[in-house]
Every structure is written in C-alpha cells, then in structure tokens.
Amino acid sequence: MSYPDSVRYLYALGNELKAGAKFGLEGMRTLLQALGYPERGQRFIHIAGTNGKGSTSAMIASVLREAGHNTGLYTSPHLVSPVERIQVNGVPVSEDEFAAAFEEVHAVAAEDDHPSYFETVTAMAFLIFARRCDISVIEVGLGGRLDATNVITPELCIITPVSFDHEAYLGNTIEAIAAEKAGILKPGVPAVIAQQWPAAEAVILPAAPLAIRSHSVTTEDLAVTAENSAFVSNGTQFLCPLAGRHQIENARTAIAACRALGIDDAVIAQGMKKTAWPGRLEIIQRHPTFILDGAHNPSGAAALAAHIREFYSQKPVWLVYGAMRDKAIDEVASQLFPLADRLILTAPDFPRALRPQAILEMHPHPNAVMTESVAEARALAQTAPPGVTVFFTGSLFVVGEMKGLPVK
C-alpha cells in the first residue's frame, strides 16, 4: 500500500478523538501478539500528563540523542503529516517506512474489527523502534490507564502537570483525571512527577512510591525572555530554547528524568538547548510577527495569556482563533480574547471544528472578524500594520494548517 493510501485508510478509521478514545487494552494486546510482541525487550520512557508532555518528551529525546543513543520519539497529534508522530534521532520516518509499517500492522489486523487509528500507529512505532532504536520516548495519547501506549514496560515513567481536558472521557474532576494519568505507573518503576495541583498530587503520589519530584531540580539565576529561558542548576548552565515561562517546569521535569537515567548534567544541558518542538509559541514569521501556539485547554490558554501579558502587553496583539466543539471554549476565550486588539475567528478543516459565528455568540469581542478558513485568516493577518504581533491559537489543527500553508 502506498503512503497516501495508508494515510487515507488511517483517517477512515475515525477522527483523532475517537481513535484516541478507543478505551481498553485487550485489542492492543491482541494486535501486538499477532506482530510477535515488538514492544518487548525495548527500553522505554513513558510520559503522561495534560500539558507539557510533548515538550518534555522532545527535551528528553534530544538529551538521549546527545548522550549517544539511537532514540525513538512517539508523539501525537501531528501538525502537518502523520510521519511526524514517529521520529528516529529527531527525524520523522520516511513516507515509505511509514507505509511499510502500516502494511505490516494492517496485514495482521482483523477485517471486522480493525485496530483504531491510534492503536495502529502505536503498533507501527513499536515495530520501527524495535529495529532502529535502543531507547524510545513514548507520549501517551489520551489519559494513560487505558491508552494504547500503556502496554509497555518502561524503565521510567513521567507525569507532567495534570489539568482539565477531555473531561467527557477522563472524568470531570482533577482527581478523576489524575487517576487516569497515574494509570501508567508501574510497580518498581521510578516516576518523575512534575509540579501538580494539590488535588492531583494527592492521587498521583500514593501510586508512585519511587517518585522523583521535579522541584528537586533547582533553578537559580533564572532569566526568561520572549523566546527562551536560562537558569543554573547544581552549577550547570541550562538553556531551554522553548518559549514561555511554563516551559521551565517542563525543563525541570526533563532534567530530573535524565538525571534519573544516569546522564551527566553537561550532556543534559547540551541536549536540552538543541530541543525543537513546533507549534508551541513558535515564531514562524517576522513583519508582521506570526506566533503559533496550540493552546486548546484552559491551562494552555493561561500559559499563553501569561506570556502575552509578560512580553507583548506594550504592543498591539491580534489573535487568530479556531477551536473544536468539544473544548472548553468559554474558559479559553475568557483568558485570551480580552488581550486581543483584533480577533480573527476561523475554523480549521476538520469535522469537529466549531464555526466562527458560534464562537462569537459564546464569547463576543468588540473588534472581531470571521473568516471561512485558516488560509483566509492568515491572509487577513498579513495585513497587520507594523508592530503588531499575531498569535494563531485555540487548536493544534489551526497550528497544523498554518504550518502546512505555502510560504508567501
């Protein structure tokens, strides 16, 4: 099967939310058995959390590469192409390798009950990593306890900050969501726990007797700019190239994890400063400045709002916003819309996208304009006068479409 055919088949299995929310591990275990258990014998780092797990995964994978490992990285969702989900040594697999792995999984799948999109790609990642990597970083797709990735035996687990998201699937309290995230913890396996809300901490820590706390990583001489942050820990200078004060906690978590893996601080520092993680406060253009940030839940919106207030409060800000119907739109909009001198509402090309008119009815703005597509929104943003900073946010689908548009 060709790469385009494999992608079409995957998309036909259901949209991203349905694919990630096919709860239960029996189907995944059956699939891996048919494939000869490719996940067995591999070294894994397993990461769950609501916010920051992708950034933290990218930092750890970068450090592992710096330490000389052939390193796999499995993340979701992708921004432009599904091959982004499966990376080896910082590079997405080729379309040919992706298609070949799909064919291998598809060949053993039951015709009447094909594994979900997420189950299929997870199995593909395990096959590829077994052949090419000596250690891999695996990001949970949704939740943790019943996520398709939770069939592995990791040597280290990590839980990044837990907050509200996907309440329809994980529960509508922090305690319930935290319990799902804590489902990746395994007896005898050390776990690095990021700074948590007290309610989440009360659930996670009893399940993590070998817990290593992110706050064990000191951050002295802290310096934060609009584009990165720097600090000293145990006498070593660290530079986190990912923008946003919230990335400091992700960096602390990554450092704690890498120290737990026995990696020297000098190597950690070198690997961390090479980290790339697109779509999170990513500057893609100047004049006018375009910044992409997939702030799709209340905690992500709070981080973006804090960043805007800290570094862009003296400049005009335009906001391009689009969202999915199942998101906490009013909570996100109430934090972001008041910071926008002009609001451009749009809808990514995705079935769950909410129409701009519905967003405006939910949360009015005095200087709002509606567009029919992300491309139209970008064209309008391109007319911003000098000094304006334009943030594209609300959904990773908005960010992905922006990154996929031809450069002008």
N, C-alpha and C positions, 0 to 999 in steps of 0.2 A: 504494500500500500504506500502511495506517495505521501509526502509530508502534508500537502493540502488536504488530501483525503483523510489522513489520520486526524487532523485538526477538526475537519467537518464532522467526523464521527464522534469525537470527544464532545464537541459542542452540542451535538444531537442528544447526548446522554442527559442533558439538563443544564439549567443555568448554574452559575457558580454557587449560589446559596444552597440549592437543592443538592448539588454534588457534594459540598462540604458537610451537609447535614444528614447524610445517609448514615444515621447512627447505628452502632453495633459493629463489633469486630469480627464476627464469625465469617462474613463474606470475605473480608480481607485476609483472614487466616486461611480460608479455603483457596483463595487465589494464590497466595504465597506458597502453599503446599504444592499446588499444581506447577508452580515455577521452580520447585526444588528448594524452597526457603532461601532465597538470595540474601535476605537480611541477616541470616545467622552468621556469626563469626566476624561481623563487621564492627568497627569502632564508631560509636555514635555519640553526639551531644544533642540532647532533646530539649527544645525550648517552647514553652507555652507562655501565655500572658495576653492581655488585652491590647496594650500599647507598648511599642518599643521592641517587640520580639524580632521583627525583621531587621531593624537597625542593629540590635545586639547580635543577632545571628551573623550579619555581614561583618561586624567588627571581629568576632571570634574567628570566622573563616579566614579573614585577612591575616590575623595573627598566626593561625595554624599554617598558612602558606609561608609566612615569613620564617616560621620555625622549621621549614623544610618538608612539610607534609604534602602529599597529594591529597587535596582537600575537596570534598563534595559539599555543596550547599543546596538545600532544597527549601524553597520558599513559595508563598502564594499570597495574593493572586499575582499574575503577571501584569505588566503595564501595556506592552505592545504585542509581544509574541509569547506563546506558551513555552518556547525553549528557555525563556528567562528563568523558569521555575527550577530547572536542573542545571546547575553550574559545576564545572570542574576547574579548580585552580583559578577561580574568578571569571571564567569564560562560559557563557551558555553553551550547551551542547549544540552540535550542528543539527540542521533540519533533517539530514539523513540519519543521524544517530537517534534522534527523537522518533522518527518514523519507524526505524528498525526495532526500537524498544517497544513502541506501541504494537507493532505487528506480533512481537513475541508474547506480549500480555494478551492481546486480542485472540491469539490462537488457542489459548487455554481457557478463555472465558466461556461461561455457559451462555448459549444463544438466547435462552429465555429469561435470563437474569444477569445481564452484563454488569460488571462492576461499574460503579459511578465514575464520573469524570475524575474526581479527586482520588478515589481508590486506584484507578487505572494509572494515573500519572505518578502516584506514590510508588506503586509497584515498579513502574518504569525507572524511577530514580534509584530504587534499591538494586535493580539489575545493573544499571550503569555504574553506580558507585562500587558495587562488588568487583567490577572488572578494572576500575581505573583509580580508585582512591584507597588510602589507608586509614582515613578518618573522615567523617562527614557530619555536618551540622544540619539538623532536621528541625524545621519550624512546623509547629502544629498548625493545621488549617483552621479548625473551629473547635473551641472548647479544649479538650485534652483527653478526658477519661475514655470517650468513645470515638475519638478522632482516628482516622485510618492510619495515622503515623504511630499510634500507641501500641504497635505490635513489636516494637524493637526493645532490645535490652541495652540501654545506654550506659556509658561509664560516668556520665554527669548529666543531671537534669537542671534546668533553669526555669524560673518563673519570673517574668518581668511584671511591671505594675498591672494589677487587675482592676478593671473598672467596668462600667456598663457598656454592653454591646451585645447584639444578638440575643436579647432577653427572651425572645419567643422560643429559642432553642436551649438556652443555658440557664434560664431562671431570671426572675425579676428582682432579685436581691443580690447584694455583693457577696453574701455568704454562699448562696447557691452557685453563683458564677465561679467563685474561688474554689469551691469543691470540685467543679468540673475541671478547672485548670490543674488542681492538685492531683487529679487522676493520673497524671504522667509519672508521679513519684513512685519509685520502686524500692523495696526493702534492700538495705545495704548499699544503695547508690547515693553518693553525695549529691546535694542540691544547693544551687546558689539562688537565694531569694532576694529579689530587688525590694526597695522600699515600698511598703504596701499601706493601704488604708487599714486602720485597726481591725475593722470587721473582716477584711480578707486575711490579714495576718493571723487572726485567731483561728481561722480554718486551716491555713496552709502549714503553719509551724508545727502543730501536733502531728502532721503527716510527714514531716521532714526532720527526723531525729538527727540526721547528719547535715543539717543546714549550715550553709556559709552565707553570712549576710553581706549584702552589697555595701553597707555602711562601714564594713571593716576596711574598705579602701578609702584612705584619707585623700582629701583634695585641697591641698594648700596652695597659696599664691594663685588663686583662681582668676582667670582672665577670660571674659566672654565677649565676642564681637558678633556682628550680624551674620558672619559666615562660619565661625568655628569657635572652639573653646580650648583653653590650655590650663594645665594645672600640674602640680608636683605631688607625687605620691611615693612615700618611702625613699625620697631623694632622687627619684627619676622624673624627668620632664615628660609629660604626655601631651600630645596634641590630638584632639578629636576634630576631624575635618567636617563632621556633620553639623549643620547649623541648628541652633536652638538650645536654650538653657536646659531643656528637658533631656537633651542628649547626654548631659553629664551623668545622670543616673544610669543611662544605658551603658555609658563607658565604664562606670564603676562596676556594674554588673559583669561586663565583659572582662574587665581586668581581674575581678575575683575568680571568674571561671577559668581564665587562662593560668592564673597562679595555681589554682587547684589542679590543673593539668600538668603542673611542674615546669611551666615555661618561664624563663628569666624575664625580669621586668624590662631589660633593654630590648629584647626581642618583641615583647608585647608592645612597647612604645613604637617601635619601627613598623610593626604590622598595623597598629591602630591608625597611624597617620596616613596609611595607604587605603583606608576603607572608602568604598564608594557605595552609596545606597540611594538610587534615583527616586525622585518623586516626593521627597521629604525636605521641604524648604530648599528645593533645588533651583538655583538661578540658571535659567536657560537662555536669557537674552538680556541685553542692555539697550537702553534708549528706544522705547521705554523698557524699564526693568520688568521682566516676567519671572515670577517665582511660583513653582509648583509645590503644593503640599496636600497630600491626601488625608486631610483632617475630616474623618467621616463619622466620628462619635464625639460625645461631649468632652472626654478627656483630651482627645486630639485637638478639638476646637479650642479648648482652654490653653493648650500649649501654643497654638498658632496665635491666638489673641494676645497672649503674654509677649510673644516675640514681636508682634506688630507694635504693641504699646512701648516695648523697650527700645526698639531700633528704628521705627518708622512713624512715630507719633508726630514728628515735626514735618512730615512730608505728606502730600496727597496720596491716598490709597484708594485704588479701585479693586473691587472684589468680583471675580467671576465665580459663580457658584452653581453647582448642579448636584443632585442627590438622588439616592434610591428611596423608593417608597417605604421600605422597612426601617429606615433610620430615624433617630431622634432629632428630627429636623428643627423643631422649635427650640430645643435646648442648644443645638449647634448655632442656629441662626441668631438667637438672642445674644450670643457671645461675639459673633463675628460681624453681623450686619451693622451695628452701631459704629464700628470702626471704619466703615466704607464711605468715602465721599461720593462714590458712584458704585452702584450694584448692577452687575450684568448677570442675569439669570439665564441658564441654559439647561439642556438635557443631553446627556451622553446617549449614544446609540446603543441602548440596552433595554431589554423588556421591562426591567424593574424601575427604570428612571421615572422620576416624578416630573410632570410638566411644569414649566416656569410659572404659569398662571396660578397653579395650585400652591407653589412655594410662596408666591407673593400674597396670596389670600391668607396663608397661615401666618406670615410674618411680613407685614408691609414695610416699605422703605421709601423715604421721600424722593429719592433720586435713582429709581430703578428702571431698567430697560430689560425687555425679554428678547431672547434670541432662540432660534429653532435648532441650532446645532452648536457644537463646540467650535467648529470651524468659523461659523458666523460670529461667535463670541470673541474668538481670537482676532478676527478682522476688526471688530469694533474696538477691542482693547488696543490694537495697533495705532489707533488714532489718539491715544492718550497724550496730553501735552508734556513738555519737558518737566522732569522732576517727579512724575507720577510713578509709583510702584504698583504693579498689578499682580495680585495673588489669584491663582487658579486653584480652587479647593472644593471641598464638600464631598468628593467621591474620588476614589482611585481610578474610576472609569473616566472621569474628566481629565485627570492627570495622564492616563494612558493615551487617550485620544489626542491630547495636546502633543505628547511626545511622538505620536505617530503621524502628525500632520507634516507635510513637506515644509522644509525650511524656506522662509522668504527673505 
